[in-house]
Amino acid sequence: MSRKIPDQEYEKTRSFRLKQWLDGTKDPFIGNVEMKPQKEFAEDEQTVFTRKKEKEQRRERVYDLAHNWEVIGFEKGYRLFSGLFCLFLVVMLLIAVSYLPSYGHAENPVNNEVSKRYIEDGLQETGAVNIVTGMILDYRAFDTLGESHVLFIATCTVLILLRKDRKKDENGNDISVSDRIYEPKNDVILQMAARVLVPLIIIFGIYVVLCGHLGPGGGFSGGAIIGAGLILYLNAFGFQKTERFFTGKTYKILSVSALSCYCLAKSYSFYTGANHIESVIPLGTPGAILSSGLILILNICVGVVVAGTMYTFYVMFRKGDY
């Protein structure tokens, strides 16, 4: 039966040296090769100056814009095309203006039947007490749909241009700069004011959206009020608390849902109107909250898009990230 030898004796055996070689725990150069500390390499000033001068000469030869005919031709062509395009645009605008009726002419839009139709028949045809809301979300609902899409596209553009990528360490943990540097450090006065004002602001914004067909207001103004309330809450309590209920994903879902609902609702209205088909959606009793047909739903959709767009613009310009 073999006996266990001490560690000091075992380290002198060939088996131990073989094990070190297989495990890679021993550096074969230590103790076998003469090792001296290397001196720090330093170039003399003349060598550094010569290399920099050669680099500048190569750059001048490669990027010789003064004698590069491709660059010169492109610049001249670009200026010529820009001048011709501006001249063409000015001529087209002057031609279009020349066809406009003169001031005070009987065919001017102010003197035609459009405004008369809005004022005299607007309540009967749209069911909205507010003539402006009836005009924007019924007679000219297609224009309002385009404006809502412009807001959404503008927000997407801001997200593309200003969004910052999150930095992560080797373990996948977020190491981005704390967003507390972008906000006040627990301002007690601001937080107390926000606790009182934010609920009132948001409730008032919802009221303006829901009653836009009954009086002054609507989706645009009500959405702006709600967006201002969200911004005030963000300034008071910070991104961490605000993102518990409103994130970038929330905005995307709300915006896409609101725009899709608007498109579907008005597509139905456009189809029935264009084909002289009676709509099954009643206008209701003028003055009641549930009236004016689809205008109430469209106001809600516009308000959602405007509120989310205002808040998203503020967040992206301030922090660059949700």
Buried (B, 14 or more C-beta within 10 A) or exposed (E): EEEEEEEEEEEEEEEBEEEBEEEEEEEEEEEEEEEEEEEEEEEEEEEEEEEEEEEEEEEEEEEEEEEEEEEEEEEEEEEEEEEEEEEEEEEEEEEEEEEEEEEEEEEEEEEEEEEEEBEEEBBEBBBBBBBBBBBBBBBEBEEBBEBBBEBBEEBEEBBEEBEEEEEEEEEEEEEEEEBEEBBEEEBEEBBEEBEEBBEEBBEBBBEBBBBBBBEEBBBBBBBBBBBBBBBBBBBBBBBEEBBEEBBBEBBBEBBEEBBEBBBEBBEBBEEBEEEEEEEEBEBBEBBEEEBBBBBBBBBBBBBBBBBBBBBBBBBBEBBBBB
